[in-house]
Amino acid sequence: MHLRKSEITNSIPFSIQVKNKSMNHPIPISNETVLTERQIKSLAHFLHCGSIEETCRGARISKTTYYEWMQNPFFKTELKRLRNAILDEAVDRLRSNAAKAVTKLINLMENSSSENVQRMAANDVLEHLKYMTLREDVVEKINELYEKAGLPSKY
């Protein structure tokens, strides 16, 4: 996967420290990391490519450089932070569309002319309800464990 410079820049809207070659010292943008410009430009490939080979091709780095960067605690921290930000955004999008999905399933269940579609929609609704009930039970058990340990609840 090859990304244009604008796509790389747009896909990483986060603050990172950059080593400025002309000044030979970090320009603080974030207090968390110090990365080279090359590492910053490569982050999008680390985030979006499916394999090490694809990442190296896209970022134009060797496998040796890949493994060196993955051992760099600053690089790993920034990569993890960016992955978490992407995941958070995806979860937010799912949450914002969940009501539409439920409405669609119920509409299919109640109004489809196909009994097979109605049955599949009903099964989907029941499956999601089962998952949510199970999740609530797990959260309740976790909260009980936190309470027994004298810790504040996380959920």
Residue pairs with C-beta under 8 A, 6 or more apart in sequence:
1 45
1 48
1 49
1 50
1 54
1 58
2 58
3 11
3 44
3 45
3 48
3 58
5 41
7 44
8 41
8 43
8 44
8 45
11 44
11 47
11 48
12 40
12 43
12 44
12 47
12 82
14 30
14 78
14 81
14 82
14 85
15 29
15 30
16 29
16 30
16 33
16 35
16 40
16 78
17 26
17 27
17 28
17 29
17 30
17 32
17 33
17 34
17 35
18 26
18 27
18 29
18 35
18 36
18 37
18 40
19 25
19 26
19 27
19 34
19 35
19 36
19 37
20 26
20 27
21 37
26 34
32 74
32 77
32 78
32 81
33 74
33 75
33 77
33 78
34 74
35 74
35 75
35 78
38 61
39 69
39 75
41 59
42 55
42 59
42 61
42 69
43 78
43 79
43 82
45 54
45 55
45 58
45 59
46 55
46 59
46 79
47 79
47 82
47 83
47 86
49 55
49 58
52 63
52 66
53 63
55 66
56 62
56 63
56 65
56 66
59 66
61 69
69 75
70 76
102 125
105 121
105 124
105 125
106 121
106 125
108 117
108 118
108 121
109 118
109 121
109 122
109 125
110 118
112 118
112 121
139 155
142 154
142 155
143 153
143 154
143 155
146 152
146 153
146 154
147 153
